[in-house]
Each structure stands twice: as structure tokens, then as C-alpha cells.
Amino acid sequence: MRGDVAGIADVTGLPVTIPASAEVGARGAWLTGLVATGREPDFPIAAARYGDVAATYQPDLKAFGDFSDRYTDFLQLRELNQPLWTRDRGQTRPTPTGGVGA
């Protein structure tokens, strides 16, 4: 993986933009107020006007494909193991042969 932020872009397949300001919560509240009061028409326009960008990371599409394949494998394994997880939480009783019963 290329690093934390670039890795997020790789896993999601979407660009990740890092704001220049550390006060993102306050800026988000301010932008919300601008849109709510009609001083800006919507969030994308307000963010484009007032958002200072430090960097934008584009996804590595080959890495995204690899992660997508792994996620598909994970979902299949998750489905196969679902009966074990519910048994371990006491939602089902084990059968005398060790399998999962109702």
C-alpha cells in the first residue's frame, strides 16, 4: 500500500482530498451555515469557493482492482462463517455432532 491517505484512495477507488486547514469541523459548520442561509447555493460550490486543499490523492486503479477481489473473497468467507458467529454468541445451540443446530 502507498501510505495511509493514498491507501484509502486505493481501497475505495475514489480520490481523497486533504484540507489545508486543521479546523475542518469549524469550517464545515461555517459552510453549512452559508448553505442554510442561502448565501451559497449548495455544499460543492461552497467547498470549492472556500475550501483550501493541501493535496488530492488519486486511486491506483490496479490496486483498487486487487482490493475489490479481496473484498469479494472476504464477503464469501463471511457468509460461510456466519453460522459459527451466531453459535458463539449463544444464538444457536451446537448439535451433538459439533455442527450448528437451530
Order of alpha helices (4+ residues) and beta strands (2+ residues): alpha-beta-alpha-alpha-beta-alpha
